[in-house]
Amino acid sequence: MLIDTYGRVATDLRVSLTDRCNLRCTYCMPEEGLQWLAKPELLTDDEIVRLIDIAVRLLGVEEVRFTGGEPLLRPGLVGIVERVAALGPRPRMSLTTNGIGLGRTAAALKAAGLDRVNVSLDTLRPDVFKTLTRRDRHKDVLEGLLAARAAGLTPVKVNSVLMPGLNEDEAPHLLAWAVEHDYELRFIEQMPLDPQHGWKREGMVTAGDILASLRTRFDLTPEDAGERGSAPAERWLVDGGPYRVGVIASVTRPFCAACDRTRLTADGQIRTCLFATEETDLRGALRSGAPDEEIARLWRVAMWGKKAGAGLDDPSFVQPDRPMSAIGG
């Protein structure tokens, strides 16, 4: 079991498969990209599967989410999914992706054992997409979403970040489109994960702003609080249901008290929080020949030291020195 001093138990493992990405989203990385990790620093496919096996067999992890960077850029992704699906006990598996390349891989990922996907899409306007991502790939993301739904990687969840002056007016349009295509839409408050450190609390589009915009077109009924559990998104029924929309208010309504996540970076570090400033090295233990029980012990010690919360709305908050692409969203 992965328990911390506040009594929270981590059963959800986020695994970053690569720090690389084929987009250059303005809220994530600079236009020229970043200094990528060298291949020897990255965990191998065997190391990733071994650590996930330790997590589910010895530490009580029940769900695995593959992230990046962009996980579809990992050459061995389908094989990793297939091997994790064969573990006992078998964890639930999902993937967070920008959707580029999903049109080619959705069917293979489903056949390998992947359960569902989260796809990032911030706008329905190709010109705004190009401005936000610095790439002209809007059509590819839409095709990837259709392929995911056709392959049965459901529910297909769409994650959107609204940015002032770019797409902050699109919330109702995005929700109408999601309902039409049977996607579950979730808005995420912009978080301070950009290496340029350009994030400003006073300039962000808040959960309150998003809900006010949605209510100009839709009737929103709060979901029963008991259904949320440890999920980061607060959800509302749209026009009485059955469709729902979620808002992840990481900054204005933090949900740290119910957090059940542990994170493994692409280079084999354990992070107890997306905003943690400290890491625990499991790669070194793996490569020095440590047995599974010792690696599990290191992981337990790391999680025992997890802090109460991120404190994003606190003036004393210190932004992590690693961008989201290197940590995993």
Secondary structure, DSSP 8 states (H G I E B T S, - for coil): --B-TTS-B--EEEEE--S--S---TTTS-TT------GGGS--HHHHHHHHHHHHHHS---EEEEESS-GGG-TTHHHHHHHHHTSSS--EEEEEE--TTHHHHHHHHHHHT--EEEEE---S-HHHHHHHHSS--HHHHHHHHHHHHHHT--S-EEEE---TTTTTT-HHHHHHHHHHHT-EEEEE---S--TT----GGGS--HHHHHHHHTTT--EEE--GGGTTT-S-EEEEETTSS-EEEEE-TTTS--GGG--EEEE-TTSEEESSTT-S--EESHHHHHTT--HHHHHHHHHHHHHT--S---TTSTT----SS-HHHH--
